[in-house]
Amino acid sequence: MRLGIFSDTHANYEALSAVLEAYRRERIDIYYCLGDTVGYGGSPNECADLVRKISKTTILGNHDAAVAGRMDYSYYYEAARHALDAHAAVLSPENAAWLRSLPYREHLTDHGVTLRHGPPVKLEEFEYIFAPEQARECLPMFRELQHLTLIGHSHLCKVFALTPTTVEELPPIDFTLEPGRKYIVSVGSVGQPRDYDNRASYTVYDSEAKRFEFKRIEYDIETAAEKVLRAKLERNFAHRLYIGV
């Protein structure tokens, strides 16, 4: 089974459209979204409509939770709060109800995969895994982890291989899962990459071959950025699309 897994679209319709078009060449059987369909960008409803249509399961992201009224985001910086408020004000009733219904995680037991927005620990808290030190916090629950845990949230492509006592960071390139190790993989961001590569990020997992693949695709950044500005959101949300940070 070939799984298409993507995350952090952040209301970037142009990036999401490019990713979904690229996926058509990948013989995908099932799509999964790891959250944050909204926030930052200029097309919250259009992106929510697409993700709802294509994804078998969508995981709750922190921006989704904020817009849906499922978390306190008063501590977010002002520009991010403004974007969340703006998206909450324009979302259709159907898309708002959908965000309110999203799960924090999904176990795909038949494929040996768990889907999350953030790390496996602290289910309703959205922490980050940037480095092996943070991945080590998952070692006490090693036996509970499935072979592959897929996360978003950081907007970075990251691979961490775990044994019961060790964590090794691997390069974010295509790899085959090994027996005896468990993996936490951050799939990057469709709509706002932060690794200085401005191309939209998406991934593929072949559950039979145990093969994980990272993909990138160029998209119409100029149109996406212009929509941010027309929505009167923070100008830097448009600028950062060009530089991928």
C-alpha positions, 0 to 999 in steps of 0.5 A: 500500500502506498500512502501519501502523507503531507502536513502543514498546508497553512492555507497555501492553496497554490502549494497544496494544488501542486502537491496533489498534482505531483501525487498523481504520478506516485500511484497513491492508494490512501492520503493522510494529512498531519494537520495545520491546514489553516493558519498563516496563508490566504486560502483557508477554505479552499485548502480545507475543502481540498484536504477534506476531499482527499484525505482519509484521515486528517490529524488535528494541528495546533493552528487547527485547534486554535481556529476551532476553539479547542485550545488557548492561543493567547500566548501566540505572537500577535501576527499569528493570532491575527491570522487565526482570528481572521481564518476563524471569521471566514471559515465555512460552517462545514470546515469549522465543524470539520476542524472541531472533529479532528483527532489528535492521533491515528494508529494505522496498525495494519501498516505499522504507522502512527500519525501525529501532528507533534511528538508521541508524548503529551498527546494534547500538547504541541511540542517540537522535535528538532534534535535527538535530545528531544527525540530521546524523550520518546525512549521511555515509550519505545515499546508502545511506538509503532515501526513508524511515527509520522509527525509535522509541526516543525515544518522541517524534514527530519528522521530519527531512528530509535532503539530501546536506549539510543536515538540517531538522527539520519539525513532526510533522504529516502530510506528503508525501515530496518527491523529492530529500530523504530522511526520518528519522521517529520514530513516537512511542510506543504505550505510554509517550508522552513529549511531554506528550500521554498519548494512544497514538501510531501512524502510517500510511504510504501508499507509493503516495501517499508520504504519512505520517500521525501518529495519536493515540488515547485509551485506558484509562490507569487500568487500564494504570497499575493493572497496573503497580502490581500487578506491583510495578514502579516507581510512576513508570512508572504515574504518567507514563502520566497526564502523557505524559512 
